[in-house]
């Protein structure tokens, strides 16, 4: 079994570092991240469909390092052809 990564938590920490290092100093030191920024960013990541746990193998398949899973059967739906009205 492959090790998993908390992708949601990792991205949330990255956004937090950017907010604290760039946004807050430009807003005269207002603690945006600690006030509500973290909760808002967390919900936005959930809305975007970022999963909690992702395996390293899934990441490698998604970015193209590995091909499709040979143990998974994928049945593609044939595209329906529309009749053209002339």
C-alpha positions as CSV (number, residue, x, y, z in Angstrom):
1,X,0.0,0.0,0.0
2,X,1.2,3.5,-0.8
3,X,1.7,6.3,1.6
4,X,-1.0,9.0,1.5
5,X,-0.7,12.7,1.7
6,X,-3.1,15.1,3.3
7,X,-3.5,17.2,0.1
8,X,-6.1,19.5,1.6
9,X,-3.9,20.2,4.6
10,X,-0.8,20.8,2.5
11,X,-2.5,23.3,0.2
12,X,-4.2,25.0,3.2
13,X,-0.7,25.5,4.8
14,X,0.7,26.9,1.5
15,X,-2.1,29.4,1.2
16,X,-1.6,30.3,4.8
17,X,2.1,31.0,4.3
18,X,1.3,33.3,1.3
19,X,-1.4,35.2,3.2
20,X,0.8,35.7,6.2
21,X,3.9,36.7,4.2
22,X,2.3,38.8,1.5
23,X,-1.3,39.8,2.1
24,X,-1.2,40.6,5.8
25,X,1.8,42.9,5.6
26,X,0.2,44.8,2.8
27,X,-3.0,45.2,4.9
28,X,-1.2,46.9,7.7
29,X,-0.7,43.7,9.7
30,X,-4.4,42.8,10.1
31,X,-4.5,39.1,11.1
32,X,-6.6,38.0,8.1
33,X,-5.5,34.3,8.2
34,X,-6.2,33.8,11.9
35,X,-9.4,35.8,11.9
36,X,-11.3,34.0,9.1
37,X,-9.0,33.5,6.2
38,X,-8.1,29.9,7.1
39,X,-11.8,28.8,7.5
40,X,-12.7,30.5,4.1
41,X,-9.7,28.9,2.3
42,X,-10.5,25.5,3.8
43,X,-14.1,25.7,2.6
44,X,-13.0,26.9,-0.9
45,X,-10.6,23.9,-1.2
46,X,-13.6,21.6,-0.3
47,X,-15.7,23.3,-2.9
48,X,-13.0,22.8,-5.5
49,X,-13.0,19.1,-4.7
50,X,-9.6,18.8,-3.2
51,X,-9.5,15.4,-1.4
52,X,-8.2,14.9,2.1
53,X,-6.0,11.8,1.5
54,X,-4.3,11.2,-1.8
55,X,-1.7,8.5,-2.4
56,X,1.6,9.2,-4.1
57,X,0.6,6.7,-6.9
58,X,-2.6,8.7,-7.6
59,X,-0.6,11.9,-7.9
60,X,1.9,10.2,-10.2
61,X,-1.0,9.0,-12.4
62,X,-2.7,12.3,-12.5
63,X,0.3,14.3,-13.5
64,X,1.3,11.7,-16.1
65,X,4.4,10.0,-14.6
66,X,2.5,6.7,-14.5
67,X,-0.1,5.5,-17.0
68,X,-3.6,4.3,-16.2
69,X,-4.1,1.7,-13.5
70,X,-3.9,-1.8,-15.2
71,X,-6.2,-3.2,-12.6
72,X,-9.0,-0.7,-13.3
73,X,-11.5,-1.2,-16.1
74,X,-12.6,2.0,-17.7
75,X,-15.6,2.0,-20.0
76,X,-15.8,5.1,-22.1
77,X,-19.2,6.3,-23.2
78,X,-19.2,6.7,-26.9
79,X,-20.0,10.2,-28.0
80,X,-23.5,10.6,-29.3
81,X,-23.6,12.0,-32.7
82,X,-26.1,14.8,-33.3
83,X,-28.0,15.0,-36.5
84,X,-27.2,18.2,-38.4
85,X,-30.1,20.2,-39.5
86,X,-29.4,21.7,-42.9
